Each structure stands twice: as structure tokens, then as C-alpha cells.
Amino acid sequence: MCVLASLAACQKKTTPAVTRQAPACTAHQVTINDFSGRWESSGTDKTLGTGYKFTLSLNTTADGNITGKLYSVAGHGGKTSSSGEENSVKGTLKDSVLYVEFQTAGSPEAPGKAVLYKDGSQLKWKILKQQGMLFLPPNAVLKQCEPSCGKGTK
């Protein structure tokens, strides 16, 4: 009953096309906890020139931020990028967008920067800045893993 009432309350209100207003109700306010967990993406990327598998593990901190690590394999295992350290990915949520800095072995002195945002049950990743030899996808759609996913990866 409560679910039906929530859905009815959040139905998109019709407005003239000229105003282009956002819907009057958001079904879920994005919080830092929505980013916590193990996320994975795989596919082919033109900039990498090959297929890839990208894993991102994120944890919420006591002060309301995110820390974690990343791992990417491309070129049938011949190219890897890894942050190695447990807290080499650090992020802050602002206006439903998670802004992260990450360190990898390929760029130890120059952190990369990326943004993550929720799109339904998925995370979208976009690199804003990177230096050094990295084999990370510049854009990726990640799905949250079950506890057993990623076995055999870091």
C-alpha cells in the first residue's frame, strides 16, 4: 500500500514543453552509501584498443566519504592498472555525483580524477584527468557484484 502511494506521488507531472521542468518528485535521494560495494564492468574500448575488465571496490568512511581501490585488465591480461593500496581511491559526494581521485602504479605521483554517478542500479564512471600509463576505461557502466564476483581478481 505504501509503495503504491509512493509511486502515485512520484508520477511525472505534465508541464508545457517550453518550461522543461524536472519531475516534481525524486524516487530516491542518492547518498554516499549508494556507492559502497564491489562494482564491475567489462567490454571493448576504442581508446584501450582491446577488451577490458574493470573492478572498483568502494567503502563508506566514518566521516561520510568514500575510499577504495580499483583494478583493470585489458589486452587478454597483458595490460593491467591497479591501485594496489586499499585506500588509493578517495571520493566525496556533491549533488548526487561522487568525485574521486585515484592512484595507480602507472602514475604514482599524479592522481587521476573521475566522476561516478548512479543511474538506476548501475554506476557510471568517467575519467576527467589521468596521467601516466593507465589501462582504465575512460567511460564505463558498472554493475554491483554479488559477493562471489571477481574471484581471481585483485
Secondary structure by P-SEA (a helix, b strand, c coil): caaaaaaaaacccccccccccccccccccccccccccccbbbbbbccccccbbbbbbbbbccccccccbbbbbcccccbbbbccccccbbbbbccccccccccccccccbbbbbbbbbcccbbbbbbcccccccccccbbbbcccccccccccc
